[in-house]
Amino acid sequence: MTSPKVDAVEYTVTREYFDNALAKAREEGARLEREKVAAWMVGGDYATGHGDTMTGLLAELEWQCKERGARLAIAAVDSLKDGHGFVDILRVRALSITEILKEKS
């Protein structure tokens, strides 16, 4: 039994074609996943910002979640009635978080 002879040029062309096809498939898969995340963000009233990559989208989402959390904390504190000043302390902390987030953006 003899092994089949492989033409080095043909192998190189075939390998290049395969590598390019694989790279394109990976890019397409990544694009589809980014679109799914972006659609979910838009559906939840989150802005996608300049999220051209999955990392960019997730960074934008993280920042917005923190900002929303701070707003909810302020609203919750505002809805409380406390005659001991505790509510005022909580409100100052919530406002501080909001300001810190704004400075980071």
ZIDA-V959834 format. One record per residue. SS is DSSP state (2 for helix, 1 for strand, 0 for the rest). PHI is phi as a letter, one per 40 degrees, with the letter a starting at -180 (NA if undefined). PSI is psi in degrees with one decimal (NA if undefined). Layout:
SS,PHI,PSI ; SS,PHI,PSI
This chain:
0,NA,127.8 ; 0,b,145.8 ; 0,c,148.5 ; 0,c,144.4 ; 0,c,131.7 ; 0,b,125.8 ; 0,c,121.8 ; 2,c,-38.5 ; 2,c,-45.3 ; 2,c,-41.0 ; 2,c,-44.0 ; 2,c,-46.3 ; 2,c,-44.7 ; 2,c,-43.4 ; 2,c,-43.9 ; 2,d,-45.8 ; 2,c,-45.1 ; 2,c,-46.6 ; 2,c,-42.2 ; 2,c,-42.4 ; 2,c,-41.0 ; 2,c,-42.8 ; 2,c,-42.4 ; 2,c,-39.9 ; 2,c,-40.8 ; 2,c,-43.7 ; 2,c,-43.6 ; 2,c,-41.8 ; 2,c,-43.2 ; 2,c,-40.7 ; 2,c,-43.1 ; 2,c,-39.5 ; 2,c,-40.8 ; 2,c,-41.9 ; 2,c,-38.3 ; 2,c,-45.5 ; 2,c,-43.2 ; 2,c,-41.7 ; 2,c,-40.0 ; 2,c,-42.7 ; 2,c,-46.5 ; 2,c,-41.4 ; 2,c,-27.5 ; 0,c,16.1 ; 0,g,33.2 ; 0,b,143.4 ; 0,c,145.5 ; 0,c,-10.7 ; 0,f,-137.3 ; 0,b,35.8 ; 0,c,79.1 ; 0,c,-17.1 ; 0,b,165.9 ; 2,c,-40.8 ; 2,c,-41.4 ; 2,c,-42.0 ; 2,c,-45.2 ; 2,c,-35.2 ; 2,c,-43.4 ; 2,c,-43.8 ; 2,c,-42.2 ; 2,c,-46.4 ; 2,c,-44.4 ; 2,c,-35.8 ; 2,c,-41.9 ; 2,c,-42.5 ; 2,c,-44.4 ; 2,c,-39.6 ; 2,c,-41.7 ; 2,c,-41.1 ; 2,c,-41.3 ; 2,c,-37.9 ; 2,c,-42.5 ; 2,c,-44.9 ; 2,c,-40.2 ; 2,c,-42.4 ; 2,c,-40.9 ; 2,c,-29.5 ; 2,c,-13.5 ; 0,c,149.2 ; 0,b,119.8 ; 0,a,126.4 ; 0,c,9.7 ; 0,b,7.0 ; 0,g,-4.7 ; 2,c,-39.8 ; 2,c,-39.7 ; 2,c,-38.2 ; 2,c,-45.2 ; 2,c,-40.9 ; 2,c,-42.6 ; 2,c,-42.1 ; 2,c,-43.3 ; 2,c,-41.3 ; 2,c,-38.1 ; 2,c,-41.5 ; 2,c,-43.1 ; 2,c,-42.4 ; 2,c,-39.3 ; 2,c,-43.3 ; 2,c,-40.1 ; 2,c,-38.9 ; 2,c,-32.9 ; 2,c,-22.6 ; 0,c,NA
